[in-house]
Amino acid sequence: MRQCGPRPGRPISLHDLVSHAHIVAQSCWRRKRCAAYAAAMGDREERIRAAVRAEGAFSASRSSGPGGQHVNTSATRVELRVPVEALPLSNAERERVRAKLGGRITASDEVRVAIGTERSQLLNRRRAEDVIVELVLDASRTERPRRPTKPTSAAVARRRAAKQKRSRLKADRSRPVDPD
């Protein structure tokens, strides 16, 4: 991973002069390769994971699906509930989590995940923890607003030319009109 610097071929901006502590980690233009961004996001993920481990409530039940006699006798399906207030998020992020994960939020304001895909309870617990951390991270991010664009004049001209060509082709298929 590389440290962030000025954008190639562009003058240094205020963004480049910042120490790159990435208080708002999403602001980095080089998200995938920036070491500071990765460190900030990794740290954030670990804080959320720690809160899930500390405040999460696991419950187990019998799972459906394959497993033979084993599935009928053991409680491998895991349900994990984590209070939204216990997550290390700002108030705005909590509201985004509540809005985006509406179907997974219970009446007692908890994020709920149920996993029963693995044959062991331990693996299902780990998977539930991973799923809830990913859900919270994705839901807490702000989406970049869509910038409306217009097609170029060349693209418009190409589209019109193709429509005219298609129109002529279809007109040529029809029977000629008798001038009489």
N, C-alpha and C positions, 0 to 999 in steps of 0.2 A: 504494500500500500504506500501511496505517496502522500506527502503533506500537500495541503492546498496552497496554491500560489495564484498569481494573476492568470486570467484566462489567456490562452495562447493568442498572440497577435492583438491584444487589447491593452489599453492603458490600465494602470493599477486603480482599482476602485476602492470605495470605503469598505466594501465587503472583504477585499483582499488585505486591508490594513488591520482588520480586527484580529485579535489574538487567536481566533478559531477555537475558542473554548466550546463553541457550539451550544450555547444556551438553548437556542431553538435549532436543533440539529437538522431539521428539514431545509434550512436555508442554504446549505452548501450546494453549489452547482455541480460538484464532482462527487456526488453522493457515494457511488459504488467504490471509488478508489481512495477516498479521503480517510486517512488514518484517524484524524480527530473525530470525524463523523462516526466512524465505526466504533471508536472508543466510547463516544457519548451514547450511541444507540445500544452498545453492549452493556454499558453501565445501567442504562434505563431498563433494559430487559431484565438484568439481574435484580434491580430494585423491585420490579413488578413480580418477578419469580419469588423473591424473598417474602413479599407481602402475601402472595398466594399460599406459600408454605405455612406462614405464620397464622393467617386468618382463615384459610380455606377449611371447609368442613367436608370430609369425605363420607360417603355412605355406599355400601355395597349391596347388590342384589343379584339374583340369578340372571344370567345372560341368555339371550336367544341365539340361534344359529348353530353352526357345526360344533362338534365336540363330543358327540356320543354320550355315554353314561356320565362322563366327567361334567358336562354342562348342566346335567340335571341335579347334581349334588353339591356344586360349589358356587359361591357367590363371587363371580369374576367381574360382573358389570359394575362400573364405578360411576358415581355421580359426585361432582365437585361443585360446591357453592362458595362463592367469595363475595363478601359485601363490597359494593361499589365504593363506599366511603373509606374502606380500608386500603384501597389501591393508592399508590403514591402518584396521584395525578392532580393537576390544577382543577379548579371548578369548571372552567370551560371544557377541559378534556373529559371530565366526568359527565357533563351534559352531552357531549358528542358520543360517549360510550353508551349512555342511556338511550340516545336517539337511534344510533346505528345497531345496537344489540337489543332492540326492543323485545323481540320474541324470546330472548334468552334471559331477560331480567324478570325476576319473580316479584310478587307483591311486596315482599320484605326487602326489596332493593338489593338483590343478590344476582350476580352473574352465575348462570347454571349451565354446566356441561355434563353430558352423560356419554360414557365411552364403554363399549362392550365388544370391541373388535378383536382384542387379544384373548388368549386362553388363560392368562394368569392375571390375578388382581394387581400385582405389582406393576406389570407392564401397562395395564389400563390406567393405573394411577399416574404413572409418568406421562402417558399419552394425554390424559385429561389436563394435567398441569401444563404441558406444552401447548395444547389447543387453546386453553384459556389465556395464556400469556400472548399467543399470536393474535387472538381475537381482540384483546384489550389494546395491544400495540397498533393493530390496523384501525380499530375504531377510534382511537384517540388522535390519530394523525389528521391534520387538516388537508382537504383536497385542494389542489391548485385550481383556481377558477379557470373555466374554459375561455379562451380568447377567441372570439368569433373572427373568422377569416372569410375572404371573398376569393372565388376562383380568379386566376389571372385572365387577362383578356385573350391570351393565346389559347388557354384551355376552353374558354367560352367559344372562340372561333372554331376550334377542333370539334367541339360537341355539335355546333350548328352545322358544320360541313358534313359530319357523319349522319346527322338527321336528314339533311337534304339528299344525301346519296341514297339513304335507305328509302326515302320517300319516292325518289325517281325509280328505284328498283321495283317498288311495289306498284307504281303507276304503270310501268312497262309490262307488268303481268296482266293487267286488265285488258279486256277486249277493246280494240280500237273503235272509236265512235265513227259511224258512217255519216259523212257530211251531207247526205241527201236530205 
